[in-house]
Amino acid sequence: MLFSIQEVRRFASGLDHPEGVAVGRDGTVYAGGEGGQVYRISPDGRRKELIANTGGFCLGVTLDQQENIYICDSGKSAIFRINQNGKLDIFAEAANGRRFIQPNFSAFDSKGNLYFSDSGEWKKINGVIYRASLDGKVSVFNEGPFHFANGLALDSNERFLYVVESNLDRVLRIKILPDGSSGLPETYAEGLASVPDGLAFDSAGNLYVTTYGSSAVYRVTPEHRVDMVCRDIENEMLCLVTNCAFGGPHFDQLILANLGGQHLSMLDLGITGQRLWNQRAA
């Protein structure tokens, strides 16, 4: 392992089993709760406030350049958009009359398109990847079907969309063709035991993968080598770890959501994260 579990520390506590986590341009951290809570947390983790409640079960959390918060809600089978004042509206709940089953995670590209996974049903092989354009039109990006499509990430050149398949312990990548359409999915990394969930790239092109079933974090190098970053066999500091995001004063700390606990964890990686669309100048 690259880090011992003793190097992981608690970042913020008192959260209702957070699954999703995202970081704003100024280092403010956002997380969701299993009771629909949407939390805003100070960059040092010391202060938190409840800014909205979807009434469902919050999974992935993503921000746009105006720092509106997008919540994939599995309880409501919809994606919510929430502004910084807590005003909430439904961003999407269907595409071409096809209702979502379990929206799980979303990621913006630099043009403002929002990719998001609909995991489908556990072990049913009916996951789908959608894309919403700036004008709000939602369409199928890749039909799959995927084995529980979960976390997403785009590489720095936005040539590929990376997709977790939780039921197969692997990450796929899908080429984004010049016209914006989808290429064929290909395996990028496998053997990520067990139940991979979240993804985040660092500035060197390493892909970090959190695994819910083993409370672990993996790193996949650009050469596709898989290394275990750390693991918590006691499910204490990392407890059913789900999503992750880079934060801290220099964006070189990996913040981790723990669905099995009531806290976010943090690991000092010593390498900056890939800046997301919301973290760049508007």
Buried (B, 14 or more C-beta within 10 A) or exposed (E): EEBEBEBBEBBBEEBBBBBBBBBBBEBBBBBBBBBBBBBBBBBEBEEBEEBBBBEBBBBBBBBBBEBBBBBBBBBBBBBBBBBEEBEBEEBBBEBEEEEBBBBBBBBBBEEEBBBBBBBBEEEEBBBBBBBBEEEEEBEBBBEBEBBBBBBBBBBEEEEBBBBBBBBBBBBBBBEBEEEEEBBEBEEBBBEBEEBBBBBBBBBEBBBBBBBBBBBBBBBBEEEEEBEBBBBBEEBBBBBBBBBBBBBBEEBBBBBBBBBBBBBBBBBBBEBBBBBBBBBEEE
